[in-house]
Structures are given as structure tokens and as C-alpha cells.
Amino acid sequence: MVNTLTGRPREFDEEQVLTSAMEAFWRKGYEATPLVGLTECTCMNKASLHRYKEIDMN
């Protein structure tokens, strides 16, 4: 039997998320940009960001 279940479709504009994150990194630098800053500028929660690009922002 083949598993035909799939996850929910993405409900965000990938290009906009990447642009927002890139601008945050440009403003503060990669090391100084906290995960909470990325969640605010991308309007995504931490879990979604981690799943999307496996961002490791310890």
C-alpha cells in the first residue's frame, strides 16, 4: 500500500519570506539577528521557519 497523505500546502510567499530574512540579516548581521527577529519580519512562527529551511539559530 502506498501512502498518499501529504502535508498541508504552504500558505506563504516563499520569495517574500526570503527577502524579509535577507533584509534582517543585512540590517543586523547574521550573528546578531535573533530567531525572534526572523519570526517578526517573516510573520512565521519558529517551528515553521525551522521546517522551511532548517535554520539553526541557537
Secondary structure as GFF3:
##gff-version 3
##sequence-region A 1 58
A	DSSP	alpha_helix	14	28	.	.	.	ID=ss1
A	DSSP	alpha_helix	35	42	.	.	.	ID=ss2
A	DSSP	alpha_helix	46	53	.	.	.	ID=ss3
###
